[in-house]
Amino acid sequence: STPLHFAAGYNRVSVVEFLLAHGADVHSKDKGGLVPLHNACSYGHYEVTEMLVKNGANVNVADLWKFTPLHEAAAKGKYDIVRLLLQHGADANKKNRDGATPLELVREGDQDVADLLRGNAALLDAAKKGNLARVQRLLTVDNINCRDTQGR
């Protein structure tokens, strides 16, 4: 592991900022194939995650077990991190070595994280079931007129 791996994993924002300003490699992998972004996402360190992404970290990078930062965040229920990664192009359909997508790793009861990963399907499901509170939580300007996979 590099100093950036440790600083990202321990949420040392000022150290991460300093290391990045002095050329630390956001793509550097440890023995398990983890990059600093994996560490930040796994522990839910939002500011560090955002900083790494803004400095070119690949949101779809995979470790030796084919876990992406999104797999890490989803499995640990890190809602804000999942949202941030998705906003920056993370692929919610990537499968790890065992064939699991990030959605399949979400713990039971983490409905908000599951809804994020399901995207418009979650909104459509909530509308179909008449769950007003869930519709209100999921609705955005961009998805108010979304369609199902068959265009209905």
C-alpha positions as CSV (number, residue, x, y, z in Angstrom):
1,S,0.0,0.0,0.0
2,T,1.0,3.6,-0.7
3,P,0.7,6.6,1.6
4,L,-2.4,7.5,-0.5
5,H,-4.0,4.2,0.3
6,F,-3.5,4.7,4.0
7,A,-4.6,8.4,4.0
8,A,-7.7,7.5,1.9
9,G,-8.6,4.6,4.2
10,Y,-8.2,6.6,7.4
11,N,-10.1,9.7,6.0
12,R,-7.1,12.0,6.3
13,V,-8.5,14.6,4.0
14,S,-5.6,17.1,4.3
15,V,-3.0,14.4,3.7
16,V,-4.9,13.1,0.7
17,E,-5.0,16.6,-0.7
18,F,-1.3,17.1,-0.1
19,L,-0.3,13.8,-1.6
20,L,-2.5,14.4,-4.7
21,A,-1.0,17.9,-5.1
22,H,2.5,16.4,-5.1
23,G,1.8,13.7,-7.7
24,A,0.5,10.7,-5.8
25,D,-0.8,8.1,-8.2
26,V,-4.6,7.5,-7.8
27,H,-4.3,4.4,-9.9
28,S,-1.6,2.6,-7.8
29,K,-2.7,-0.9,-6.7
30,D,-1.7,-2.8,-3.6
31,K,-1.1,-6.6,-3.5
32,G,-4.8,-7.3,-3.6
33,G,-5.4,-5.0,-6.5
34,L,-7.0,-2.3,-4.4
35,V,-6.6,1.4,-5.3
36,P,-7.0,4.2,-2.8
37,L,-10.6,4.7,-4.1
38,H,-11.5,1.2,-2.9
39,N,-10.3,2.2,0.6
40,A,-12.2,5.5,0.7
41,C,-15.4,3.9,-0.6
42,S,-15.3,0.9,1.7
43,Y,-15.2,3.1,4.8
44,G,-17.7,5.7,3.4
45,H,-15.2,8.7,3.3
46,Y,-17.2,11.0,1.1
47,E,-14.8,14.0,0.8
48,V,-11.8,11.7,0.1
49,T,-13.8,9.7,-2.5
50,E,-14.9,12.9,-4.2
51,M,-11.3,14.2,-4.2
52,L,-9.9,11.0,-5.7
53,V,-12.6,10.9,-8.4
54,K,-12.0,14.6,-9.3
55,N,-8.3,13.7,-9.6
56,G,-8.9,11.0,-12.2
57,A,-9.6,7.9,-10.2
58,N,-11.3,5.2,-12.3
59,V,-14.7,4.5,-10.7
60,N,-14.9,1.1,-12.5
61,V,-11.5,-0.2,-11.5
62,A,-11.6,-3.8,-10.1
63,D,-9.3,-5.5,-7.6
64,L,-8.1,-9.1,-7.9
65,W,-11.6,-10.4,-6.9
66,K,-13.2,-8.1,-9.4
67,F,-14.7,-5.9,-6.7
68,T,-15.2,-2.3,-7.9
69,P,-15.4,0.7,-5.5
70,L,-19.2,0.4,-6.1
71,H,-19.2,-3.2,-4.9
72,E,-17.4,-2.1,-1.7
73,A,-19.8,0.8,-1.0
74,A,-23.0,-1.1,-1.8
75,A,-22.0,-4.1,0.4
76,K,-21.3,-1.8,3.3
77,G,-24.5,0.4,2.9
78,K,-22.6,3.6,2.1
79,Y,-25.5,5.5,0.4
80,D,-23.8,8.8,-0.3
81,I,-20.7,7.0,-1.8
82,V,-22.9,4.8,-4.0
83,R,-24.7,7.9,-5.2
84,L,-21.5,9.7,-5.9
85,L,-20.0,6.8,-7.8
86,L,-23.1,6.4,-9.9
87,Q,-23.1,10.1,-10.8
88,H,-19.5,9.6,-12.0
89,G,-20.3,6.7,-14.3
90,A,-19.9,3.7,-12.1
91,D,-21.3,0.5,-13.7
92,A,-23.9,-1.0,-11.5
93,N,-24.0,-4.1,-13.6
94,K,-20.4,-5.1,-13.2
95,K,-20.0,-8.6,-11.7
96,N,-17.3,-9.6,-9.2
97,R,-15.4,-12.9,-9.4
98,D,-18.4,-14.7,-7.8
99,G,-20.8,-13.2,-10.4
100,A,-22.4,-10.8,-8.0
101,T,-23.4,-7.2,-9.0
102,P,-23.3,-4.4,-6.4
103,L,-27.0,-4.7,-6.0
104,E,-26.7,-8.4,-5.1
105,L,-24.3,-7.5,-2.3
106,V,-26.6,-4.9,-0.6
107,R,-27.6,-6.1,2.9
108,E,-31.2,-6.8,3.6
109,G,-32.8,-3.6,4.9
110,D,-30.6,-1.2,3.0
111,Q,-33.6,-0.3,0.7
112,D,-32.2,3.2,-0.1
113,V,-28.9,1.8,-1.4
114,A,-30.8,-0.9,-3.4
115,D,-33.1,1.8,-4.9
116,L,-30.1,3.8,-6.0
117,L,-28.6,0.8,-7.8
118,R,-31.9,-0.1,-9.4
119,G,-32.3,3.4,-10.8
120,N,-35.6,4.1,-12.5
121,A,-36.8,0.6,-11.8
122,A,-37.1,1.5,-8.2
123,L,-39.3,4.5,-8.9
124,L,-41.5,2.5,-11.3
125,D,-41.9,-0.2,-8.7
126,A,-42.8,2.3,-5.9
127,A,-45.4,3.9,-8.2
128,K,-46.9,0.6,-9.1
129,K,-47.1,-0.4,-5.4
130,G,-48.6,3.0,-4.4
131,N,-45.7,3.7,-2.0
132,L,-45.9,7.5,-1.9
133,A,-43.1,8.0,0.6
134,R,-40.7,6.0,-1.6
135,V,-41.9,7.8,-4.8
136,Q,-41.2,11.2,-3.1
137,R,-37.7,10.1,-2.1
138,L,-36.8,8.7,-5.5
139,L,-38.4,11.3,-7.8
140,T,-36.1,13.8,-9.6
141,V,-36.6,16.2,-12.5
142,D,-34.8,13.8,-14.7
143,N,-36.8,10.7,-14.0
144,I,-40.4,12.0,-13.5
145,N,-41.3,10.7,-17.0
146,C,-39.1,7.6,-17.1
147,R,-40.2,4.5,-18.8
148,D,-39.8,0.8,-18.1
149,T,-37.6,-1.4,-20.2
150,Q,-40.4,-2.0,-22.7
151,G,-40.9,1.7,-23.2
152,R,-44.2,1.9,-21.4
